[in-house]
Each structure stands twice: as C-alpha cells, then as structure tokens.
Amino acid sequence: MQTYLTVSDVTIEPPGMPQVPSSSGTPSRISSDQAPEVIFSAVSPDKTREAVDRFSRMKERLKPTGELLFAPTIDARLRIHTPFRVLILASGDGVSAHAHEIEEFGYGTNRGEALDDLGKTIAELYFSLASDRERLTSDLAGVLRFLEEHITQVHP
Amino acid sequence: MSCDTILRLMNNIPSVLAILLCDWIIIEQGTEKKTLVGVFENLKSTGFPVVRPMGFYARLTDLEGHYHFTLRIVRLNGDKEDFMAGAEFNFKSDDRLGTLELALNLPAVPFTEPGRYEFQLSADGIYLGRAAMNVVAETRT
C-alpha cells in the first residue's frame, strides 16, 4: 500500500517580502483521509501576535537536544533498527558528531555534514569488522556485537 | 522527551528511500502519481529576504505504528543552526511493507540571507535524514 501526505491549505507567506516566481506547474490538491495535522510557521516581523507565539512554541518544541537519536540510511546495504545515541559538539572550526557508545566521530562544517560523516564511519566500521569476524580481538568483537544490536545488513 | 523514553516507546524506525527539494510537486488525481518539478540544490536571488514556495518530497518505508514526524528548516550559521520554519504531522501505518510519500508543497519558505539551509526530517524524535540547499546572492547585471 502506498500512502501520501500533503500540505494543501497552509499559508505562511510573510507580507512585504519579495517573491521568486516559481516554475510552471500547478499542484493538484487531493484531500486524504489521513490528512496530517500540520503546523507551519515562519519568521516574519509582520506576523500577528498569535502567529509569533505559535512559531515560538514550535521552535521550542523542535529545538534539538544535546543528545540526538541517529537512524538515517547510512548505506544502501544496511538498516539501522535501533538508533545510536549521538552527541553534537561544536568547536571553533566545525562540528563533530560523537557516537559515544562506540567512540566513533564524524566531522563537518555543520551538524548535517558531521552526521553524514558519522554515518559513513559507522558503515565502514561495520563492514570492516564483519569481514574479519573470525579474527577479531575480544574488544573488537564487542564493538561488532554492539553494532549488530543496532544495524542489520539487508543486502550483501 | 528524553532519549531513554523515546528508545523505550519507539516504533519500527522508518527507512528513508529519498529526500528531495523541488519547485512544485504535482499529484495526478486518480493515480496519485507524483511529478517533482524542478529538483534543485541552489537557489539564486537578487534580493533578501526572499520567500520561495517549494516542494519537499520524502519517500519512506518500514513504517508500523503511530509516528510523529517533524520537519525543521534551518539556516546553517557556522556551527550553529537558526531555526527558520517547521512542520509537524502524525501518521499511522499498519503496513510495514508499504511506502509513505511525504509530498509537501510548502507555500512560502523564508530565506533571510544567502547561505546553506537544511530540511531535517525526524520521526518520534529520531533523526532520519536531511536535504540541503544553497541560497546564493546574484548580482543584477
């Protein structure tokens, strides 16, 4: 079964801002039985008090915490079924993402890049350990066991 | 909600098959097929702030249970992130082999200044992925 969600009735355009014309193409708007409850807010000095309050509440709700649960698609062959706990650490010249349970890091100029790098690092570590499974020291075998508690290889 | 609570209560984690940004998403009535018009990564503007209607498309699978999705639109500012806009929505799935398409035509996303922006998708507080775009100042000739 395939399902989709759309935003069809939300207007957030802040007045007084220049508009870039969009490409041609009018979206069809189909109501769905599973239409989502969507709140979409934007920064604008011209918003009403209510809209500003709503935006502030959303901003607070969606504020990232110090620790992140990390479960993106890190490799087409792998699937994360239990998220990794990741700490985002900012330094003067960039951001690091620290999967402290396995002492692995990802680096980047921003949070997204650091998380992408961490994903690649975890995938490489998994494949590297899994291919040498029979010859691992007990420490490394423990790391592999931990990874396998979080990751499943779904394709060879 | 703390990470411990999320881990205790979490549903099956969705697998992200694609996340794309585009000008518009056309949904064909009847077949419900999606056409993504103008997939892009760079946006040029001669003036700021600029407001741009755009489409956010994500395709996910492995969903089973109730999910609370969040979409955060942020401007990357060095090692910080400035929250620009967001959306929240709930979804229930009882077909793990099915797919969910998020086809969101966002009416007006504000870009206050040139830079790199991210659309970050999470489910139940778990980070699933992102789409990034560059907003570039273009000088009028």
Contacts between the chains, C-beta under 8 A, distances in Angstrom:
chain1	res1	chain2	res2	distance
A	1	B	95	4.6
A	1	B	98	4.0
A	2	B	32	7.6
A	2	B	98	6.0
A	2	B	99	5.2
A	2	B	100	7.9
A	2	B	101	6.8
A	3	B	91	7.8
A	3	B	93	7.2
A	3	B	98	6.6
A	3	B	99	7.5
A	3	B	100	5.3
A	3	B	101	7.1
A	4	B	27	7.3
A	4	B	32	6.5
A	4	B	34	7.3
A	4	B	100	7.1
A	4	B	101	4.0
A	4	B	102	7.2
A	4	B	103	5.2
A	5	B	89	6.2
A	5	B	91	6.5
A	5	B	100	7.3
A	5	B	101	7.5
A	5	B	102	5.4
A	5	B	103	7.0
A	5	B	104	7.3
A	6	B	25	8.0
A	6	B	27	6.8
A	6	B	103	5.3
A	6	B	104	6.5
A	6	B	105	6.8
A	7	B	87	7.0
A	7	B	104	4.6
A	7	B	105	6.0
A	7	B	106	6.4
A	7	B	107	7.6
A	8	B	105	7.2
A	10	B	106	7.9
A	10	B	107	6.0
A	11	B	107	5.5
A	11	B	108	7.5
A	12	B	85	7.1
A	12	B	107	6.0
A	12	B	108	5.3
A	13	B	51	5.9
A	13	B	107	6.1
A	13	B	108	3.7
A	14	B	51	6.4
A	14	B	108	7.1
A	14	B	110	6.1
A	17	B	49	5.3
A	17	B	50	6.7
A	17	B	51	4.5
A	17	B	110	6.7
A	18	B	45	7.7
A	18	B	47	5.0
A	18	B	49	7.8
A	18	B	50	5.7
A	18	B	51	7.2
A	19	B	50	7.7
A	19	B	51	5.6
A	19	B	52	7.7
A	19	B	108	7.9
A	20	B	43	7.4
A	20	B	45	5.9
A	20	B	50	5.7
A	20	B	51	7.5
A	20	B	52	4.9
A	22	B	23	5.2
A	22	B	24	6.3
A	22	B	52	7.5
A	22	B	53	5.3
A	22	B	54	7.6
A	23	B	23	4.1
A	23	B	24	6.6
A	23	B	37	5.6
A	23	B	38	4.5
A	24	B	37	7.7
A	25	B	23	6.8
A	25	B	24	4.4
A	25	B	26	5.5
A	25	B	35	7.6
A	25	B	37	4.1
A	25	B	38	7.7
A	26	B	24	7.6
A	26	B	26	7.3
A	27	B	24	5.3
A	27	B	25	5.9
A	27	B	26	5.5
A	27	B	27	6.5
A	27	B	55	7.7
A	27	B	105	4.8
A	28	B	26	6.1
A	28	B	27	4.4
A	28	B	28	6.5
A	28	B	29	5.3
A	29	B	27	7.6
A	30	B	27	5.8
A	30	B	29	6.1
A	30	B	32	7.0
A	34	B	91	6.8
A	34	B	92	7.3
A	36	B	69	7.9
A	36	B	89	3.2
A	36	B	90	6.3
A	36	B	91	6.6
A	37	B	88	7.6
A	37	B	89	6.1
A	37	B	90	6.2
A	38	B	87	5.3
A	38	B	88	6.9
A	38	B	89	5.1
A	38	B	104	8.0
A	39	B	86	7.8
A	39	B	87	6.7
A	39	B	88	5.6
A	40	B	85	6.5
A	40	B	86	7.3
A	40	B	87	4.8
A	40	B	106	6.9
A	40	B	107	7.8
A	41	B	85	6.0
A	41	B	86	6.8
A	42	B	84	6.9
A	42	B	85	4.5
A	42	B	108	6.7
A	42	B	109	7.1
A	42	B	110	4.9
A	43	B	84	6.0
A	43	B	85	7.2
A	43	B	110	5.7
A	43	B	112	6.9
A	44	B	110	6.8
A	58	B	86	5.3
A	58	B	88	7.2
A	59	B	83	4.9
A	59	B	86	7.4
A	61	B	88	7.5
A	62	B	70	5.5
A	62	B	72	5.2
A	62	B	83	6.9
A	62	B	86	4.9
A	62	B	88	7.5
A	63	B	83	7.5
A	64	B	72	8.0
A	64	B	81	7.6
A	65	B	3	7.7
A	67	B	3	5.3
A	68	B	127	5.6
A	69	B	3	5.6
A	69	B	6	6.0
A	69	B	7	7.1
A	69	B	125	6.1
A	69	B	126	4.3
A	69	B	127	6.4
A	70	B	126	7.6
A	70	B	127	5.4
A	71	B	13	4.7
A	71	B	126	5.0
A	71	B	127	6.7
A	71	B	128	6.5
A	72	B	16	6.4
A	72	B	127	6.3
A	72	B	128	5.5
A	72	B	129	4.4
A	73	B	15	6.0
A	73	B	16	5.1
A	73	B	17	7.7
A	73	B	129	6.7
A	79	B	15	5.9
A	79	B	62	7.5
A	80	B	13	6.4
A	81	B	12	7.5
A	81	B	13	6.1
A	82	B	7	7.5
A	82	B	13	7.7
A	83	B	7	7.1
A	83	B	10	7.6
A	83	B	13	6.7
A	83	B	126	5.0
A	83	B	127	7.8
A	85	B	3	5.9
A	90	B	79	3.7
A	90	B	80	7.2
A	91	B	79	7.1
A	94	B	79	6.3
A	95	B	79	4.8
A	109	B	76	7.9
A	109	B	79	7.9
A	110	B	76	4.3
A	110	B	78	7.7
A	110	B	79	6.8
A	110	B	81	7.5
A	110	B	116	7.1
A	110	B	118	7.8
A	111	B	76	7.6
A	111	B	79	7.8
A	111	B	81	6.3
A	112	B	76	7.3
A	112	B	118	5.2
A	112	B	120	7.3
A	112	B	130	5.0
A	112	B	132	6.0
A	115	B	127	6.9
A	115	B	130	7.8
